[in-house]
Amino acid sequence: MTSARRPPLIGAYATFALFTVLAGQFWRNLLGWWGFGIVAAVVLIGAIVMVVQVRPSWIWRRVPKSTLVFVLLATVSIAWSFYPGASALGVAITLATTFTAVALVLCLNWTQFVRCLGGALKWVLGLSLAFELWVAIFVGGPLLPNFPDFEVTGEKLPMAFYWSRGLLFHGGPIEGIVASRNLLAMVALLGLIVFGAMLAAGSVRRGSGIAWIVVAGLVFALTRSATIILVAVIVLVALGFALWARRVGPEHRRGVYWTAAAALVAAVTALIVFWDRLLDLFGKSEDLTGRFDIWNSVVGLAVERPWFGWGWVGYWVPWVEPFEELAVRKGVTYLQAHNAWLDVWMQLGVIGVIAFASIVIGAMWRSWFLAVDRPMDASGRPLPHSAAALVPLLLLVALVGQSFAESRLLIESGWLLLIAIAWSTKRRQWEHEPLPAEPLPVPASRMPPPEVAR
């Protein structure tokens, strides 16, 4: 592979890999589990080839050790796992996702990574709208997956089994190619963050940037996901505090932190006091659509093995105990705890929660100061703030916010983005390079003649 062809191919691969982790259910519904396995293998092989071709350099002090500790703990948990075969499979998937994330961070700079992430988000959002339009026009009702992993009978199936409910012309909710309105809403929220930052940084043309923000906003509204609406509010609050911290500078941030602490206390208090009204506002049942029952079941298991857990598995496997009947609601078997923290406690115990929290807290700490502190050039002089520097913080806030209602932070896009942010921010601690917006290429027709350029 020539050096001239390498960057475009790496960008195309990175976009495809990020699309796959964002829309894994799309491949499973379209091609079945075996087809998805082939696609996942292609992504992993591509990561290996990319690392071999690029041969990125890395320094040990720039490695977030907490990620290695967690992965090591998950791996050795096979030894005490209640389901060693399922644990071995789960560990293999986690290792593959971790390696892909690290490969992307080492072989791409942050600007390139965000551009590829933006490209993958565009594909998911665009295909989701096109898919829902096709279902609404040509199917006119709910659509099952091409390769269902459940028995299709003459009886009425739960709506959760369908790929799409075909409600686009009814104003939603829509599920898109990812077959879940909560997951699609999260993709839309990530799109709003990335597209907004790229537009503010001037790294995309204004018309294109605004158009994709409108698309992401439209998809977000059509999903009607109460969970991600609350996450979006948290992201907006985090953005407000970050901009405030930038404005006052490091010498006057005590007021920012005290206000943030007071806001957190007020939010928790309001949540407790107005709980019933919030449920009515968002159309949720008193048990949060069955989450309380699932959490109680998971906690019940966790307290049986509180320190080291039952063994890592990541995404639950329904063919082994205790997952077969652990979370069943209205005929649907759920394969996650709907809370990443409870999931980690059940699988890896208190020790696992500490290791997992170390990853999240470390990444959040570094992301915050990268977002609010002025970057420095090689000579130590301050540079202007960059809109791109806000992206790691806002992405991570969104992921952590989602983690209290979904376990996606432990698998696929959630885990890959967490590891990518953890590694990229750790590397930035030791570099003077800011998080710039990559300027748009100048069209050849607008380039000055050689004598002017000289």
KAMOWO-V427895 format. One record per residue. N is the residue number from 1. RES is the residue in one letter. OMEGA is omega in radians with two decimals (NA if undefined). Layout:
BEGIN
N,RES,OMEGA
N,RES,OMEGA
END
This chain:
BEGIN
1,M,3.14
2,T,3.14
3,S,3.14
4,A,-3.10
5,R,-3.00
6,R,-3.10
7,P,3.11
8,P,3.13
9,L,3.10
10,I,3.11
11,G,3.12
12,A,3.11
13,Y,-3.11
14,A,3.11
15,T,3.13
16,F,3.14
17,A,3.14
18,L,3.05
19,F,-3.10
20,T,-3.14
21,V,3.08
22,L,-3.02
23,A,3.13
24,G,-3.13
25,Q,3.06
26,F,3.14
27,W,-3.13
28,R,3.11
29,N,-3.10
30,L,-2.99
31,L,-3.07
32,G,-3.09
33,W,3.12
34,W,3.09
35,G,3.09
36,F,3.11
37,G,3.11
38,I,3.12
39,V,3.12
40,A,3.10
41,A,3.10
42,V,3.12
43,V,-3.13
44,L,3.12
45,I,3.10
46,G,3.11
47,A,3.12
48,I,3.14
49,V,-3.14
50,M,3.14
51,V,3.14
52,V,-3.11
53,Q,-3.06
54,V,-3.09
55,R,-3.07
56,P,3.07
57,S,3.09
58,W,-3.09
59,I,-3.03
60,W,-3.09
61,R,3.12
62,R,3.13
63,V,3.06
64,P,-3.02
65,K,-3.12
66,S,3.11
67,T,3.13
68,L,3.12
69,V,-3.12
70,F,-3.13
71,V,3.11
72,L,3.12
73,L,3.10
74,A,-3.11
75,T,-3.09
76,V,3.11
77,S,3.06
78,I,-3.08
79,A,-3.13
80,W,-3.07
81,S,3.04
82,F,-3.10
83,Y,-2.99
84,P,3.13
85,G,3.10
86,A,3.11
87,S,3.11
88,A,3.09
89,L,3.14
90,G,3.11
91,V,3.13
92,A,3.13
93,I,3.13
94,T,3.12
95,L,3.14
96,A,3.12
97,T,3.13
98,T,-3.14
99,F,3.13
100,T,3.12
101,A,-3.13
102,V,3.12
103,A,3.13
104,L,-3.12
105,V,-3.11
106,L,-3.05
107,C,3.11
108,L,2.95
109,N,-3.02
110,W,3.13
111,T,3.12
112,Q,3.13
113,F,-3.13
114,V,3.10
115,R,3.12
116,C,3.07
117,L,3.08
118,G,3.10
119,G,3.12
120,A,3.11
121,L,3.10
122,K,3.13
123,W,-3.12
124,V,-3.10
125,L,-3.13
126,G,3.13
127,L,3.13
128,S,3.09
129,L,3.12
130,A,3.13
131,F,-3.14
132,E,3.09
133,L,3.11
134,W,3.13
135,V,-3.10
136,A,-3.08
137,I,-2.96
138,F,3.11
139,V,3.08
140,G,-3.14
141,G,-3.12
142,P,-3.13
143,L,3.09
144,L,3.05
145,P,3.07
146,N,-3.11
147,F,-3.12
148,P,3.08
149,D,3.11
150,F,-3.11
151,E,3.12
152,V,-3.12
153,T,3.11
154,G,3.13
155,E,3.13
156,K,-3.11
157,L,3.02
158,P,-3.10
159,M,3.12
160,A,-3.13
161,F,-3.03
162,Y,3.08
163,W,3.08
164,S,3.09
165,R,3.06
166,G,-3.05
167,L,-3.10
168,L,-3.10
169,F,3.08
170,H,-3.13
171,G,3.10
172,G,0.13
173,P,3.11
174,I,-3.12
175,E,-3.14
176,G,-3.10
177,I,-3.12
178,V,3.01
179,A,3.12
180,S,-3.14
181,R,3.10
182,N,3.12
183,L,3.12
184,L,3.09
185,A,3.11
186,M,3.08
187,V,3.13
188,A,3.12
189,L,3.07
190,L,3.09
191,G,3.10
192,L,3.12
193,I,-3.06
194,V,-3.12
195,F,3.12
196,G,3.13
197,A,3.13
198,M,3.10
199,L,3.13
200,A,-3.13
201,A,-3.12
202,G,-3.12
203,S,3.00
204,V,3.07
205,R,-3.00
206,R,-3.12
207,G,3.13
208,S,-3.14
209,G,3.13
210,I,-3.13
211,A,-3.11
212,W,3.03
213,I,3.10
214,V,3.12
215,V,3.14
216,A,3.11
217,G,3.12
218,L,3.12
219,V,3.13
220,F,-3.14
221,A,-3.09
222,L,3.11
223,T,-3.14
224,R,-3.11
225,S,3.13
226,A,-3.12
227,T,-3.06
228,I,3.01
229,I,3.09
230,L,3.09
231,V,3.12
232,A,3.09
233,V,3.12
234,I,3.12
235,V,3.12
236,L,3.10
237,V,3.12
238,A,3.10
239,L,3.13
240,G,3.13
241,F,3.12
242,A,3.12
243,L,3.08
244,W,3.14
245,A,3.07
246,R,-3.02
247,R,-3.07
248,V,3.14
249,G,-3.05
250,P,-3.09
251,E,-3.02
252,H,-3.08
253,R,-3.13
254,R,3.11
255,G,3.10
256,V,-3.07
257,Y,3.10
258,W,3.11
259,T,3.11
260,A,3.12
261,A,3.12
262,A,3.12
263,A,3.11
264,L,3.12
265,V,-3.14
266,A,-3.14
267,A,3.12
268,V,3.13
269,T,3.13
270,A,3.12
271,L,3.14
272,I,-3.05
273,V,-3.04
274,F,-3.07
275,W,-3.10
276,D,3.14
277,R,3.10
278,L,3.11
279,L,3.10
280,D,-3.12
281,L,-3.08
282,F,3.08
283,G,-3.12
284,K,3.06
285,S,-3.09
286,E,3.13
287,D,3.13
288,L,3.12
289,T,3.06
290,G,-3.07
291,R,-3.14
292,F,3.11
293,D,3.13
294,I,-3.13
295,W,3.11
296,N,3.12
297,S,-3.13
298,V,3.11
299,V,3.10
300,G,3.07
301,L,-3.06
302,A,-3.10
303,V,3.07
304,E,3.08
305,R,-2.91
306,P,-2.97
307,W,-3.09
308,F,3.00
309,G,-3.08
310,W,-3.10
311,G,-3.09
312,W,3.06
313,V,-3.12
314,G,3.07
315,Y,-3.05
316,W,3.08
317,V,-2.99
318,P,-3.04
319,W,3.12
320,V,3.00
321,E,0.12
322,P,-3.00
323,F,-3.05
324,E,-3.10
325,E,-3.04
326,L,-3.08
327,A,-3.14
328,V,3.14
329,R,3.12
330,K,3.08
331,G,-3.12
332,V,3.07
333,T,3.14
334,Y,-3.02
335,L,3.05
336,Q,-3.12
337,A,-3.05
338,H,3.01
339,N,-3.04
340,A,-3.08
341,W,3.06
342,L,3.12
343,D,3.12
344,V,3.12
345,W,-3.13
346,M,-3.02
347,Q,-3.06
348,L,3.05
349,G,-3.13
350,V,3.12
351,I,3.12
352,G,3.12
353,V,3.11
354,I,3.14
355,A,3.14
356,F,3.12
357,A,3.11
358,S,3.09
359,I,-3.05
360,V,-3.09
361,I,3.12
362,G,3.12
363,A,3.13
364,M,3.13
365,W,-3.11
366,R,3.14
367,S,-3.13
368,W,-3.08
369,F,3.00
370,L,-3.12
371,A,-2.98
372,V,-3.14
373,D,3.07
374,R,3.05
375,P,-3.13
376,M,3.04
377,D,-3.05
378,A,-3.13
379,S,3.10
380,G,3.12
381,R,-3.11
382,P,3.09
383,L,3.11
384,P,3.05
385,H,3.12
386,S,3.06
387,A,-3.13
388,A,-3.13
389,A,3.11
390,L,-3.00
391,V,3.14
392,P,-3.12
393,L,-3.06
394,L,3.06
395,L,-3.09
396,L,3.08
397,V,3.11
398,A,-3.13
399,L,-3.13
400,V,3.07
401,G,3.11
402,Q,-3.03
403,S,-3.14
404,F,3.09
405,A,3.12
406,E,3.11
407,S,-3.06
408,R,3.13
409,L,-3.09
410,L,-3.04
411,I,2.98
412,E,-2.99
413,S,-3.13
414,G,-3.13
415,W,-3.12
416,L,-3.13
417,L,3.09
418,L,-3.14
419,I,-3.14
420,A,3.13
421,I,3.14
422,A,-3.11
423,W,-3.08
424,S,3.12
425,T,3.09
426,K,3.10
427,R,-3.12
428,R,3.11
429,Q,-3.02
430,W,3.14
431,E,3.07
432,H,-3.09
433,E,3.07
434,P,3.04
435,L,-2.99
436,P,2.95
437,A,-3.14
438,E,-3.07
439,P,3.10
440,L,3.05
441,P,3.13
442,V,3.10
443,P,-3.09
444,A,-3.10
445,S,-3.10
446,R,-3.12
447,M,3.13
448,P,3.08
449,P,-3.05
450,P,-3.08
451,E,3.09
452,V,-3.13
453,A,3.12
454,R,NA
END
